[in-house]
Amino acid sequence: MRDAEDFDTFYATSSRRVLAHVAMMVGGRAEAEDSVAEAYLRAWNRWHRISRYDNPEAWVRQVAYRHAVSAWRKAVNRLYAHRRDAGDGHVEALSPDHVAIVAALRRIPADQRRVIVLHHLVGLSVAEIKAETGVPAGTVTTWLARGRRAMAAHLSDNETDREHRDV
C-alpha cells in the first residue's frame, strides 16, 4: 500500500507541471492530456523501479513528450497515406450490376452470403471454404446452391418476378 501512497503524492505534486510542459511542447492541451495520462500509467506500472530514479518526474515528462510526438507522427503519416492513395480524387462510379449484386447479397442469409462471396468473389474452392469456416463440404455446397437461388430471385430483370416476390 505504501507504493500507492507514494505514487499518489508524486502524481499530485508533479502532474500539473508535466501537463503544462507537454502542452507547450506539442501546442495543444488535449493531445498533452492524453500523452500525460499514458505516461503516468506507464509510470504506475513500473513504479517500483521508477520511484528510485533521481528524478521520476523527468522520466514521466520524457515519456509523455515521446508519446505525443509519436501520436503526431502517426497522424501525419495517415494523412500522407490518405492523400497519396486518393490520387487525383477521381472515383470510378459503381456499375448498376455491382450495386444490384451488393443489394442482393444483403438480402440473403449471412451464411449463404459468406460462402457466395468466398467462392465467387474470392475464388476459393468448396474444400478451401470448408477449411476456412469449419463448415462441412456438403453444407457449403447446399448454402452455395440456396444462396444462388435466393440471389437470382433478387437479381431478376423480369418485372413479373419482382411483383410475385414482393407479395
Secondary structure, DSSP 8 states (H G I E B T S, - for coil): -HHHHHHHHHHHHHHHHHHHHHHHHHS-HHHHHHHHHHHHHHHHHTHHHHTTSS-HHHHHHHHHHHHHHHHHHHHHHHHHHHHHHHTTS------HHHHHHHHHHHTS-HHHHHHHIIIIII---HHHHHHHH---HHHHHHHHHHHHHHHHHHH---HHHHHHHH-
